[in-house]
Amino acid sequence: MNPSPDPVSAPVAPYPPSSGWGHWRQHPSLALGAPLVLLWLLAAALGQLWTPGSAYEVNLSLKLLPPSGLHWLGTDALGRDVASMLLLGAGQSLIVGVVAVGMGLVLGTALGLVAAAQRGWVEQLVLRIADLAFAFPAVLLAIMFTALYGPSMVNAMVAIGLFNIPIFVRVARASARVVWARDFILAARVCGKGGWRITFEHILPNIAPVLLVQATVQFAVAILAEAALSYLGLGTQPPEPSWGRMLSEAQTLLWQAPLLALWPGLAMVLTVLGLNLLGDGLRDALDPRLSHLR
């Protein structure tokens, strides 16, 4: 009889890949969320290369124009092209999401892995710091930064990123502790691998799908948080377009020009909906515990 393979060095047989329409049909959330997210990414990329009009030039003679061939979604109270502002606002939301979620993902995952590997007083210290950070939501942190450094998109990104750190700390720690209890980790210890090597070679790859799903969810949260901060005047500052500030400027014109509030609101709803559906679909596709539902 052939000897059994080494549980550490033997490759893990992947799940049989699905392809074509059957793969998407098995995960309807993924099929609905991915196109919405792709549409948002294309809009953000297009806004950096081309816009149908000017999102910065003030022309009061063109204010509050209805949608037309020249101005696809009309103009705002200052005569700026709304479609161009939406495209540029998509880019702003993408930048904020990447920086804020990336900051939380990198720092939070690192602290969570340390807490799971070290245990004892190190784990308790990391958890207590995470609990303290939870007491300062993104809006409150932005207000504090505004008082110290003034309102800006950078301060908003830092505030949202700090809010994301304790979330990823807890997700990474909880997921890593489950992996640390697996038999193949014990086998890796027997083979002489140290804690840090096990963390990078075995723990991190096994919790990466969970972190990816959480990052997708936090991306949606970051977009809403940035819009809320810009709505309050604490985020992206004029003349840079922002979906939240577009809503803030349109609130006084709801009866006169309701479409000014509809477009940025619809853009946020579709983007956040797409990210949430994408996160649900990735969770179903990547989590082996849900394989019986496929």
Phi, psi and omega in degrees: 000136181290138178295149179290147182290156177297125184294342181272315186271341182290135179292146178274128181293122182288162174294141179301123184291145173260153181218163176072200184296329181299323179298315181288326180293328178291336182231078184298328178298320178293321181293329179273321185284320184300315178297323179294317178293320178297320178298318178296317180295321178295321178296319179295319179291319180296321181297334178280342183254325186200143173226147183290345180205198180260129177263000184239330186285125179271126179216094185295340178288346180250014187289145174056038176283144177287167177303140181205180178294331180278319177238100191302321180245016180086190179233162181266192185292345178254007179083011180277149183286122184291320180299319178294321178295323178295317180296315179291326176295327175297321177294320178297316180295324178294316180298314180298316181296315181297313183291312184293314180289321177298320178297313179293322182295312184292306183290316182294318179295318179300314180294321179296321178293321177297315180298319181289328183277324186271323184059194176061217185292332178295315179298316180295322179296315179297317181293321180291324176294320178296319178298320178295320180294329179296339181285352182238090178294170187301319182295317180295318177298320179296321177297319178296315179294323179297319179296328183270317189239354182092156181289138177192164178292326180297314179297323178295318179296318180296317180297315179293321179296318178296326177293329181283335185302306181297333177295313179288332175301310183291320179295313181295317181296312182297317180292320181293323180296324176296318181290322180301334182275358182284157183294325183291339174288320176299320177296323178294323176296318179299326179285357176094010179283138179279173183298317182290323178294319177297320181300315184279329184270334187235314185290305184300314178299327182283334180262358182302317178300320179296318179294323179297315179296316180296323178297322178297317178295316181292335176297316178296319179297320180296321179296315178295320180295318179295320178296320179295318180293320177293324177299323180276357180086014183254354183255232180301131184258152177302147008267007181294130180291148176209138180299320180295318179288330175298319176295319180297318181287335183273347187294332179277355183239024185299320181280329183277320182216076184295337181294337179297327177272333182294314187296306179295325177297317179294321179298317179293317181299312182293321180293311180295320177298316179298318179294319179294317177295321178297318178298317178296318180294319178295322178299314180294324184281329187259340184275113181298334181293343179260010184295332180288348178269353185279000000 
